Amino acid sequence: MISLLLCFLVLLAGYAVYGRFVERIFSPDERKTPAVRINDGVDFVPMKTWKAFLIQLLNIAGTGPIFGALMGAVFGPVVLLWIVFGAILGGAVHDYMSGMISARSDGASIAELSGTYLGKGARTFMRIFSVVLLVLCGTVFVTSPAGLLARLTPGALDGTFWAVVILIYYLLATLLPIDKVIGRFYPVFGVLLIVMATAVIGGIAFSGGRFVIPEISLKDLHPEGTPVWPYMFITVACGAVSGFHATQSPMIAKCITSEKEGRVIFYGAMISESVIALIWASAGAAYYGGTALLNQALAGGASNVVYEVSTGVLGAAGGILAVAGVIICPITSGDTAFRSARLILAETFGLQQSKIRDRLIITIPLLACGGLLTWFAVTDASGFQTIWRYFSWSNQTLAMIALWVSAAYLLKHGKGRFSSLVCALPAAFMTAVCVTYILAADEGFRLGRTFSCAAGIVCAAGAFCVYLARLFKRSAE
């Protein structure tokens, strides 16, 4: 328990100290934001700071910091270190820069920003890559709540039925102005996510010794011998570093009314998500009493683990919270995934989104693709796991690219000669993670651990050398 409390304190200190340092590098000012200058009543809509914060938290979190943290806890308490330092030095920087650079660029998506700062080739690649990731994300967050709803309702209402219901909701949430559905209900659901995590950790802390949270250890405790590097860094995305957030921050960047709100909304939401991830990683380890039993429980699905932990710690009240959480939270990430995909495609094809017709032209094909993938996931026993693995790697690869985009932005506009290092260092780290994983993993090239690790380090070093060349060239100008 002492380790967990220290982790909370380090996160708070990171927000107060490092978050302010990153903010000074970016230098927010009093210029009018896109929400004020454009305000189209659909996507560019001014929001109060507290509401924008809660929507951002729910958009980036959902069940990500719950499911990912539980799966990451199988590696042992070392996962707490990744969540804490990954968030402070990488994830929160990633989210803040993605949101603030977008706000400085009329709410541009990460795909458009990639083109601006990394070149036309990067723009084309990112348009395709980010939309594919968002459709995968939307699909992932259809299947898990649909499956749970099917278990809680009569047999005629199977997973396919509930998947269709959720996709119909996605259609409405993607098409309607952001303040009509998302702006009204998401703050409430954001509070639910926080209450759920707080109740669980409170129940464990005051269990009278029934549940014991393990202290931090650097040992790899994965019962199947899966190495920490790079697998843990891919498994735990939301809560540490997540590229999905680079697609969500620009959506809220269209709604902030002052650049000076950015640290609270973007950096603060990421730190809050990390608190939730810490809680669930600790709760999983404490409830099952070890990584072997937790791993066995996860074989039955992360949703079932959430339900078991919640009811085991809090009883019937925990069951209600768990059901609400694992149904509502993923849905509220899936709908904003499709909404973000709509906005990226609208930028790509130059379609103004003030008219419902233009929104429908993009939304219907998107949801059709999501529907086909969902059908695959709910009708094939291994479909969900397959989609999740590719989503996880794609997610971290997008984070890597977004961090390099942010480093390139700071090279040009940052305050201080070496200010861009706050993005370049975590970008290089994520480059090593992503390259190593795709070369070594079963769903990748299966080239062997030694070769994959060496190749990952070489690629990261090469990317960093290119960055340093640009840095010194810029300094000499």
C-alpha positions as CSV (number, residue, x, y, z in Angstrom):
1,M,0.0,0.0,0.0
2,I,2.9,2.3,0.7
3,S,4.1,2.0,-2.9
4,L,0.7,2.9,-4.2
5,L,0.5,6.0,-2.0
6,L,3.9,7.1,-3.2
7,C,2.9,6.6,-6.8
8,F,-0.1,8.9,-6.2
9,L,2.2,11.5,-4.7
10,V,4.6,11.3,-7.6
11,L,1.8,11.7,-10.1
12,L,0.6,14.8,-8.3
13,A,4.1,16.2,-8.1
14,G,4.6,15.5,-11.8
15,Y,1.4,17.4,-12.7
16,A,2.5,20.4,-10.5
17,V,6.1,20.5,-11.5
18,Y,6.8,18.8,-14.8
19,G,3.4,19.7,-16.2
20,R,4.1,23.4,-15.5
21,F,7.5,23.0,-17.1
22,V,6.0,21.6,-20.3
23,E,3.4,24.4,-20.2
24,R,6.1,27.0,-20.1
25,I,7.9,25.4,-23.0
26,F,4.7,25.6,-25.1
27,S,3.9,29.1,-23.8
28,P,0.1,29.4,-24.0
29,D,-1.2,33.0,-24.5
30,E,-4.3,35.0,-24.8
31,R,-5.1,34.4,-28.5
32,K,-8.6,33.4,-29.5
33,T,-9.1,29.6,-29.7
34,P,-10.9,27.8,-32.5
35,A,-14.0,27.4,-30.4
36,V,-14.3,31.2,-30.1
37,R,-13.2,32.1,-33.7
38,I,-15.0,29.4,-35.6
39,N,-17.8,28.2,-33.4
40,D,-19.8,26.2,-36.0
41,G,-22.3,24.8,-33.5
42,V,-21.4,21.2,-34.4
43,D,-17.7,20.4,-33.6
44,F,-16.4,23.9,-32.6
45,V,-18.4,24.6,-29.5
46,P,-17.1,26.6,-26.5
47,M,-17.2,24.6,-23.2
48,K,-16.4,25.4,-19.6
49,T,-13.1,24.1,-18.3
50,W,-14.6,21.5,-15.8
51,K,-16.8,20.1,-18.5
52,A,-14.1,19.9,-21.1
53,F,-11.8,18.2,-18.5
54,L,-14.4,15.5,-17.7
55,I,-15.2,14.9,-21.4
56,Q,-11.5,14.6,-22.2
57,L,-11.0,12.2,-19.3
58,L,-13.8,9.9,-20.4
59,N,-12.8,10.1,-24.1
60,I,-9.2,9.0,-23.4
61,A,-10.1,6.6,-20.5
62,G,-13.2,4.5,-20.9
63,T,-12.2,1.0,-19.9
64,G,-8.7,1.5,-21.3
65,P,-7.0,2.2,-17.9
66,I,-9.0,-0.6,-16.4
67,F,-8.5,-3.5,-18.9
68,G,-5.0,-2.5,-19.8
69,A,-3.9,-2.1,-16.2
70,L,-5.4,-5.4,-15.2
71,M,-3.5,-7.2,-18.0
72,G,-0.4,-5.2,-17.2
73,A,-0.6,-6.2,-13.5
74,V,0.1,-9.8,-14.6
75,F,3.8,-8.7,-15.0
76,G,3.9,-7.8,-11.3
77,P,4.1,-4.5,-9.4
78,V,6.8,-3.2,-11.8
79,V,3.8,-2.1,-13.9
80,L,3.2,0.8,-11.4
81,L,6.5,2.4,-12.4
82,W,5.6,2.3,-16.0
83,I,2.2,3.9,-15.3
84,V,3.7,6.7,-13.2
85,F,6.7,7.7,-15.2
86,G,5.2,6.8,-18.5
87,A,2.4,9.2,-17.8
88,I,4.4,12.1,-16.4
89,L,7.2,12.0,-19.0
90,G,5.4,10.6,-22.0
91,G,1.6,10.2,-21.9
92,A,0.7,13.6,-20.4
93,V,3.2,15.4,-22.5
94,H,1.8,13.6,-25.6
95,D,-1.8,14.6,-24.7
96,Y,-1.0,18.2,-23.9
97,M,1.0,18.8,-27.0
98,S,-1.5,17.0,-29.3
99,G,-4.3,19.2,-27.9
100,M,-2.4,22.5,-27.8
101,I,-0.8,22.2,-31.2
102,S,-4.2,21.4,-32.6
103,A,-5.7,24.4,-30.9
104,R,-2.9,26.6,-32.5
105,S,-3.8,25.0,-35.9
106,D,-7.6,25.6,-36.1
107,G,-8.4,22.2,-34.4
108,A,-6.4,20.2,-37.0
109,S,-6.2,16.4,-36.5
110,I,-3.0,14.5,-35.8
111,A,-3.0,13.5,-39.4
112,E,-2.9,17.1,-40.7
113,L,-0.4,18.1,-38.1
114,S,1.9,15.2,-39.2
115,G,1.8,16.6,-42.7
116,T,2.6,20.1,-41.5
117,Y,5.6,19.1,-39.4
118,L,6.8,15.7,-40.8
119,G,6.0,16.1,-44.5
120,K,3.3,15.2,-47.1
121,G,4.2,11.5,-47.0
122,A,3.5,11.5,-43.2
123,R,0.2,13.2,-43.8
124,T,-1.0,10.6,-46.2
125,F,0.2,7.7,-44.0
126,M,-1.4,9.1,-40.9
127,R,-4.7,9.8,-42.6
128,I,-5.0,6.1,-43.4
129,F,-3.3,4.8,-40.2
130,S,-5.3,7.0,-37.7
131,V,-8.7,6.2,-39.3
132,V,-7.9,2.4,-39.3
133,L,-6.9,2.7,-35.6
134,L,-10.1,4.6,-34.7
135,V,-12.3,2.0,-36.5
136,L,-10.4,-0.8,-34.6
137,C,-10.9,1.2,-31.4
138,G,-14.6,1.7,-32.0
139,T,-15.0,-2.0,-32.7
140,V,-13.1,-3.1,-29.6
141,F,-15.4,-0.9,-27.5
142,V,-18.5,-2.4,-29.1
143,T,-17.8,-6.0,-28.5
144,S,-17.0,-5.9,-24.8
145,P,-20.2,-4.1,-23.6
146,A,-22.3,-6.1,-26.1
147,G,-21.0,-9.3,-24.7
148,L,-21.7,-8.3,-21.1
149,L,-25.2,-7.1,-22.0
150,A,-25.9,-10.4,-23.7
151,R,-25.1,-12.2,-20.5
152,L,-27.4,-10.0,-18.5
153,T,-30.4,-10.1,-20.8
154,P,-32.7,-12.9,-22.2
155,G,-31.1,-15.3,-24.7
156,A,-32.8,-13.8,-27.7
157,L,-30.9,-10.6,-27.0
158,D,-27.5,-11.9,-28.0
159,G,-24.2,-10.2,-28.6
160,T,-25.1,-9.3,-32.2
161,F,-28.3,-7.6,-31.2
162,W,-26.6,-5.4,-28.6
163,A,-23.8,-4.6,-31.0
164,V,-26.4,-3.3,-33.5
165,V,-28.0,-1.2,-30.7
166,I,-24.6,0.3,-29.8
167,L,-23.8,1.0,-33.4
168,I,-27.1,2.9,-33.8
169,Y,-26.1,5.0,-30.8
170,Y,-22.7,5.6,-32.4
171,L,-24.5,6.9,-35.4
172,L,-26.3,9.5,-33.4
173,A,-23.2,10.5,-31.3
174,T,-21.1,10.8,-34.4
175,L,-23.6,13.0,-36.3
176,L,-25.1,15.3,-33.6
177,P,-23.4,18.5,-32.4
178,I,-20.9,17.7,-29.6
179,D,-22.9,19.6,-27.0
180,K,-26.1,17.6,-27.6
181,V,-25.0,14.1,-26.5
182,I,-21.3,14.1,-25.5
183,G,-21.5,17.5,-23.8
184,R,-24.5,16.6,-21.7
185,F,-23.9,13.1,-20.6
186,Y,-20.1,12.6,-20.6
187,P,-19.4,14.7,-17.5
188,V,-21.8,12.5,-15.6
189,F,-20.1,9.3,-16.9
190,G,-16.7,10.8,-16.2
191,V,-17.7,11.2,-12.5
192,L,-19.0,7.6,-12.6
193,L,-15.5,6.4,-13.7
194,I,-13.9,8.3,-10.9
195,V,-16.4,7.0,-8.3
196,M,-16.0,3.5,-9.5
197,A,-12.2,3.6,-9.0
198,T,-12.3,5.4,-5.7
199,A,-14.9,2.9,-4.3
200,V,-12.8,-0.1,-5.3
201,I,-9.5,1.2,-3.8
202,G,-11.3,2.3,-0.7
203,G,-12.8,-1.2,-0.2
204,I,-9.4,-2.8,-0.6
205,A,-7.7,-0.3,1.8
206,F,-10.3,-0.8,4.5
207,S,-10.7,-4.6,4.1
208,G,-9.0,-5.2,7.4
209,G,-6.1,-7.0,5.8
210,R,-8.2,-9.3,3.6
211,F,-6.7,-7.8,0.5
212,V,-3.0,-6.8,0.4
213,I,-1.6,-4.5,-2.3
214,P,1.9,-5.7,-3.2
215,E,4.8,-3.3,-3.0
216,I,6.9,-2.3,-6.1
217,S,9.3,-5.0,-7.3
218,L,11.4,-5.0,-10.5
219,K,10.8,-8.8,-11.0
220,D,8.9,-10.0,-14.0
221,L,6.1,-12.2,-12.4
222,H,4.3,-13.1,-15.6
223,P,3.4,-16.8,-15.1
224,E,3.9,-17.6,-18.8
225,G,7.3,-16.0,-18.8
226,T,6.3,-13.1,-21.1
227,P,9.1,-10.6,-20.9
228,V,8.4,-7.1,-19.6
229,W,10.3,-5.6,-22.6
230,P,8.5,-4.8,-24.8
231,Y,5.2,-6.5,-24.0
232,M,4.2,-4.6,-20.8
233,F,4.7,-1.3,-22.6
234,I,2.3,-2.4,-25.3
235,T,-0.2,-4.0,-23.0
236,V,-0.6,-0.9,-20.7
237,A,-1.3,1.9,-23.1
238,C,-4.2,4.0,-21.6
239,G,-2.8,5.0,-18.2
240,A,0.8,5.5,-19.4
241,V,1.2,6.4,-23.1
242,S,-1.6,6.0,-25.7
243,G,-1.8,7.2,-29.3
244,F,-5.5,7.0,-29.2
245,H,-5.4,10.2,-27.1
246,A,-3.8,12.1,-30.0
247,T,-7.1,11.6,-31.9
248,Q,-9.2,12.7,-29.0
249,S,-7.3,15.8,-27.8
250,P,-7.9,17.7,-31.1
251,M,-11.6,17.1,-30.6
252,I,-11.6,18.9,-27.2
253,A,-9.1,21.4,-28.6
254,K,-12.0,22.6,-30.7
255,C,-13.9,23.4,-27.5
256,I,-11.5,25.1,-25.1
257,T,-12.0,28.8,-24.6
258,S,-8.5,29.7,-23.5
259,E,-5.0,28.2,-24.2
260,K,-4.2,28.5,-20.5
261,E,-6.8,25.8,-19.7
262,G,-4.7,23.3,-21.6
263,R,-2.6,22.0,-18.7
264,V,-5.7,21.2,-16.6
265,I,-7.7,19.7,-19.4
266,F,-5.0,17.7,-21.4
267,Y,-2.1,17.1,-19.0
268,G,-4.5,16.8,-16.0
269,A,-6.8,14.3,-17.6
270,M,-3.9,12.1,-18.4
271,I,-2.6,12.2,-14.9
272,S,-6.2,11.4,-13.6
273,E,-6.4,8.4,-16.0
274,S,-3.1,7.2,-14.6
275,V,-4.5,7.3,-11.1
276,I,-7.3,5.1,-12.3
277,A,-4.9,2.7,-13.9
278,L,-2.8,2.5,-10.7
279,I,-5.9,1.7,-8.7
280,W,-7.0,-1.1,-11.0
281,A,-3.6,-2.7,-11.4
282,S,-3.3,-2.7,-7.6
283,A,-6.8,-4.0,-7.2
284,G,-6.3,-6.9,-9.5
285,A,-3.1,-8.0,-7.8
286,A,-4.6,-7.6,-4.4
287,Y,-7.9,-9.4,-5.1
288,Y,-6.4,-12.5,-6.7
289,G,-3.3,-12.5,-4.4
290,G,-0.8,-13.1,-7.2
291,T,-0.2,-12.9,-10.9
292,A,-0.9,-16.5,-11.7
293,L,-4.5,-16.4,-10.5
294,L,-5.1,-13.0,-12.0
295,N,-3.8,-14.4,-15.4
296,Q,-6.2,-17.3,-15.1
297,A,-9.1,-15.0,-14.4
298,L,-8.3,-12.8,-17.4
299,A,-8.6,-15.8,-19.6
300,G,-12.3,-15.4,-19.0
301,G,-12.3,-11.8,-20.2
302,A,-11.3,-8.5,-18.6
303,S,-15.0,-7.6,-18.1
304,N,-15.5,-10.6,-15.9
305,V,-12.4,-9.7,-13.8
306,V,-13.8,-6.2,-13.3
307,Y,-17.1,-7.7,-12.2
308,E,-15.4,-10.2,-9.8
309,V,-13.2,-7.6,-8.2
310,S,-16.0,-5.0,-7.8
311,T,-18.5,-7.5,-6.3
312,G,-15.8,-9.2,-4.2
313,V,-14.7,-6.0,-2.7
314,L,-17.9,-4.0,-2.5
315,G,-20.7,-6.6,-2.7
316,A,-23.9,-5.8,-4.6
317,A,-23.1,-2.1,-4.8
318,G,-19.8,-3.0,-6.5
319,G,-21.7,-5.2,-9.0
320,I,-23.9,-2.3,-10.0
321,L,-20.8,0.0,-10.4
322,A,-18.9,-2.6,-12.4
323,V,-21.8,-3.4,-14.8
324,A,-22.3,0.3,-15.4
325,G,-18.6,0.9,-15.8
326,V,-17.9,-1.9,-18.2
327,I,-20.9,-1.1,-20.3
328,I,-20.9,2.7,-20.3
329,C,-17.2,3.5,-20.3
330,P,-16.2,1.5,-23.4
331,I,-19.2,2.9,-25.4
332,T,-18.2,6.4,-24.6
333,S,-14.7,5.8,-26.0
334,G,-16.1,4.0,-29.1
335,D,-18.4,6.8,-30.1
336,T,-15.7,9.5,-29.9
337,A,-13.4,7.2,-31.9
338,F,-15.9,7.2,-34.8
339,R,-16.4,10.9,-34.4
340,S,-12.7,11.6,-34.6
341,A,-12.5,9.4,-37.7
342,R,-15.3,11.5,-39.3
343,L,-13.4,14.7,-38.6
344,I,-10.1,13.3,-40.1
345,L,-11.9,12.2,-43.2
346,A,-13.7,15.5,-43.5
347,E,-10.3,17.2,-43.4
348,T,-9.0,14.8,-46.0
349,F,-11.8,15.3,-48.5
350,G,-12.5,19.0,-47.7
351,L,-16.1,18.4,-46.6
352,Q,-17.5,21.0,-44.3
353,Q,-19.4,19.4,-41.4
354,S,-22.0,22.0,-40.7
355,K,-24.5,20.2,-43.0
356,I,-25.9,16.8,-41.9
357,R,-25.6,15.5,-45.5
358,D,-21.8,15.9,-45.5
359,R,-21.6,14.2,-42.1
360,L,-23.7,11.3,-43.3
361,I,-21.5,10.8,-46.4
362,I,-18.6,10.0,-44.1
363,T,-20.3,8.4,-41.1
364,I,-22.3,5.7,-42.9
365,P,-19.3,4.0,-44.5
366,L,-17.3,4.3,-41.3
367,L,-20.0,2.5,-39.2
368,A,-20.4,-0.1,-41.9
369,C,-16.7,-1.0,-41.6
370,G,-17.1,-1.0,-37.8
371,G,-20.1,-3.3,-38.1
372,L,-18.3,-5.8,-40.3
373,L,-15.4,-6.0,-37.8
374,T,-17.8,-6.2,-34.9
375,W,-19.6,-9.2,-36.6
376,F,-16.2,-10.9,-36.9
377,A,-15.4,-10.2,-33.2
378,V,-18.7,-11.4,-31.8
379,T,-19.0,-14.5,-34.0
380,D,-15.4,-15.8,-33.8
381,A,-14.2,-16.8,-30.3
382,S,-10.7,-15.5,-31.0
383,G,-11.8,-12.4,-33.0
384,F,-11.8,-10.0,-30.1
385,Q,-8.4,-11.0,-29.0
386,T,-7.0,-10.7,-32.5
387,I,-8.4,-7.2,-33.0
388,W,-7.3,-6.1,-29.5
389,R,-3.6,-7.1,-30.2
390,Y,-3.4,-5.2,-33.4
391,F,-5.2,-2.3,-31.8
392,S,-2.7,-2.2,-29.0
393,W,0.4,-2.1,-31.3
394,S,-1.3,0.4,-33.6
395,N,-2.2,2.6,-30.6
396,Q,1.4,2.8,-29.4
397,T,2.8,3.4,-32.9
398,L,0.4,6.3,-33.2
399,A,1.7,7.6,-29.9
400,M,5.3,7.4,-31.2
401,I,4.4,9.4,-34.3
402,A,2.5,12.0,-32.4
403,L,5.5,12.5,-30.1
404,W,7.8,13.0,-33.1
405,V,5.3,15.5,-34.5
406,S,5.3,17.4,-31.2
407,A,9.1,17.4,-31.1
408,A,9.2,18.8,-34.7
409,Y,6.7,21.5,-33.6
410,L,8.9,22.5,-30.6
411,L,12.0,22.5,-32.8
412,K,10.2,25.3,-34.8
413,H,8.2,27.1,-32.1
414,G,9.4,25.9,-28.7
415,K,10.7,28.1,-26.0
416,G,14.4,27.3,-25.5
417,R,17.0,25.6,-27.7
418,F,16.6,22.1,-26.2
419,S,12.9,22.3,-25.3
420,S,11.9,19.7,-27.9
421,L,13.7,17.1,-25.9
422,V,10.6,16.7,-23.7
423,C,9.0,15.1,-26.7
424,A,11.9,13.6,-28.5
425,L,13.1,11.4,-25.6
426,P,9.8,9.7,-25.0
427,A,9.3,9.5,-28.8
428,A,12.6,7.6,-29.2
429,F,11.6,5.3,-26.3
430,M,8.3,4.5,-27.9
431,T,10.1,3.9,-31.2
432,A,12.2,1.2,-29.6
433,V,9.1,-0.4,-28.0
434,C,7.0,-0.5,-31.1
435,V,9.7,-1.8,-33.5
436,T,10.8,-4.4,-31.0
437,Y,7.2,-5.6,-30.4
438,I,6.1,-5.9,-34.1
439,L,9.3,-7.8,-35.0
440,A,9.1,-10.2,-32.0
441,A,5.4,-10.7,-31.4
442,D,3.3,-13.7,-32.6
443,E,1.0,-11.2,-34.5
444,G,4.1,-9.6,-36.0
445,F,7.2,-11.1,-37.7
446,R,8.3,-13.5,-35.0
447,L,12.0,-12.8,-35.7
448,G,13.4,-13.7,-32.3
449,R,13.8,-11.6,-29.1
450,T,17.5,-10.8,-29.4
451,F,17.3,-9.6,-33.0
452,S,14.1,-7.7,-32.4
453,C,15.5,-5.9,-29.4
454,A,18.6,-4.9,-31.2
455,A,16.6,-3.7,-34.2
456,G,14.3,-1.7,-32.0
457,I,17.3,0.0,-30.3
458,V,18.9,0.7,-33.7
459,C,15.7,2.2,-35.2
460,A,15.2,4.4,-32.1
461,A,18.8,5.6,-32.2
462,G,18.5,6.3,-35.9
463,A,15.4,8.4,-35.4
464,F,17.0,10.3,-32.6
465,C,20.1,11.0,-34.7
466,V,17.9,12.5,-37.4
467,Y,16.2,14.6,-34.8
468,L,19.5,15.8,-33.4
469,A,20.7,16.8,-36.9
470,R,17.6,18.9,-37.2
471,L,18.1,20.3,-33.7
472,F,21.7,21.4,-34.4
473,K,20.8,22.8,-37.8
474,R,18.0,24.8,-36.2
475,S,20.4,26.0,-33.5
476,A,23.0,27.2,-36.1
477,E,20.4,29.3,-38.0
